[in-house]
Amino acid sequence: MCLITSIGALEWSSFLNLIELHLRCLYSLFVLIVLGTMYFLANFYDIFQFIICFGVCFWVCLMSVIFGYEKQKFQIPQNRHILAALGLLVLGVGSLSIIFLYRISPYLVLVLLCAVWSIDICAYVGGKFTGRRKFMPRISPNKTWEGVYIGALGGVIVTLLLGHQFSTLNSLELLILYFFTFLGAVFGDLFESLMKRMSGIKDSGRLLP
């Protein structure tokens, strides 16, 4: 997770318009320090629940920001420090969550990742071939409602198939977990598109298309 987080931080640094490699590596190192601090506090002071609640509140607030930006109710300041702080929060809390989910069950991490991948792939393919109605054109012009629907369907099929195969959860429990996973996948994707708008770049990274 440290390796994956550091690579993610290197790509996140493109939002900050950091060209020099040593500055990008320095930001990546800082993200790892934040992750290590969170891991230490969660382990020894039992505040993992607090960190997760903080992360959930962040994403709930972020949904309001995304809707507000789409409706042109307000503009988001293009500030490098704000983008850097958002990276620390997203990468830190996200990585810590996966680490603790792995402790509960490695198979749940597999189900989670496959669910998100299937949502993204099905939404992309579905939107490409059947997309007509724009989802949030101001943030992400290429996303469509049809893509969202097909992504949701593909994700739920994968979640139920893998969930029954690799976990002891029943269908209702899997569907509840999938609902929040689906929201996170969709709004996480929109959040990344919003970051690109704020930083004025076309692609957020080079490792994945």
N, C-alpha and C positions, 0 to 999 in steps of 0.2 A: 504493500500500500504506500510506503514511503517513496518507492520508485515511481509508481503511477502518479502519485500526488505531485512529485517534483516535475515530472513531464507535463502534467496538467498546468502547473504553475508557470512553466516556461512558455506554454502556449497562451496562458492567460496574460502574460506580460505583453503580448501583442496588442491587447486592449489599451495598454499604457503607453503605446508608441515608444517602447524601449528598443532601440536599434542595437546598442552595444551588447555583446554577448555577456560580458562580465556583470552588467547591470541586470540582465535577465536571470543569470545564475544567482545573483545576490537576492533577487526577489524570491526565486524558487527556494533558496536556503531559508529565508525568513518565513515562508509558508510552512516549511518543514518544522521550524522551531515552534511556530504556533500550534501545529498538529501535535508535536511532542509534548508541549505544555498542557494541551487539552487532554491528551491521553494520560498524562501523569495525574492531573486533577481528577479525572473521571475514575481512575483506578484507586487512588489512595484517599480521596475525600468523598467518594460516592456522590458526585454531582452530575453523573451522566444524564439523569432525567432532566436536570435543569438545562444542560447544554442542548438536549433534544427539544425541549419546550421552547427554548430560545430560537432554535432553527426553524421549528414549525411556525412560530409567530412571524419570523422573518419572511417565510414563503407566503403566509396569508397576507401580510402587508404588501409583498411584492405583487400578488395578484391584483390588488387595488391599484398599484402603480402602473401595471401593464394596461389595465382597463382604462385608467385615467389618461395615459399617454395615447392610447388608440382613439379615444374620444376627443383628443386635443384639448383636454381640460387643463393641462399643465405641461411644461417642458422640464426635462431633466438636465441639470447642469452638466456640461462636459468637463468634469474635473478628474484629473489623474489620480488624486488622492482618494476620492470616493471609489473609483474603479479598483484601486489597489486594495482598499478595505473590504470591498465586496468579494474580491478574490480570496482574501484570507478567511472570510466567513464561509463562503460556499465550499471551498476546497477543504478547509479544516473540519467543519461539521459533517460534510458529506463523507470524507474519508474515515472519520471517527465512527460514524454510523455503520459503515460497512464492516469495520473491524469488530465492532460489538455484535453485529448481526452474524458474523462468521462464528463468534463464540457460541451463539445460540444454535446455529446449524449452518454448516458450509453449503448445504443444499439450498437453503433459503437465499443465499447470495447468488447461487446459480439461477434460481427461479427469478429473482429480482432482475438480474442482468439480462436474461433471455427475454423477460417481459418487456423491458425498456427497448431492447434491440428490435424486437418484433413490432412494437408500436411505431418506432421510427421508420423501419423499413416498409411496413405495410402502408403507413401514412404517406410516405414518399411515392411508392409505386401507385397506390390508389389515387393520390392527388394528380400524379403525372398523366394517368390515362382517363380518369373520370372527373377530375376536378373542374368545377364550374363556378361555384359561389366562394368568394374570398372569405377567409376566416378573420384575419386581422391584417388587412392590407397595409396599414401605415407602419406596422412593426416588421411584418414578414409578408411581402407581396405574393409569394409563391404558395403559401399555405391556403388550403381550401377546406370547407366543411366536409366535403366528400372524403378527403384524405384523413380528417380527424375520425370520421365514422369507421372507415376501413381499418385505420390504425387501432382503434378501440376493439374492433372485432378480432383482428389478428392477435392482439395482445392477450385478450381474454382466453382465446383458444389455447395459446401456448402456456399461459399461466395455469389453466385447469389441467392440461395434459401433464406438464412437468410437476405441478404441485401434488397431484395424486400419486405420481411416480416416486417423488423424492422427499415427500413430507407426510406427516400424519394429520395435516389440516383437512377439514372437510370442505365441501364446495362453497358453503356460505362464508366461511372464514377466508378462503382464498379470494372470493369475489370482493369481500370488504377490503382486504389488503390490496387487491388489484385496483380498486377504485382510486385509492390514494396514490398508488404508483402511477396510474394513468394521468392523474392531475399533475403530479410532479414531472412526468415526462413531457407533457404538453407545455406546461408553463415554464419548465426548465429550458425547453427549446426556444420558446418565445423570449425568455430572459436573455439567452445568448444572442438572439437576433437584436434585442434592444441594446445589448452591450456593443454590438457592432455598429449600430446607429450612433451611439454615444461617442464611440472612438473614431468613427469615420473610416472603417476598414471593411473590405469585402468578405474576407475569409478569416475565421477566428483561429485557424491553425493549419498545419500542413501534414500532420500525421494521419488524420482521417479526412476524407473528402467532405 
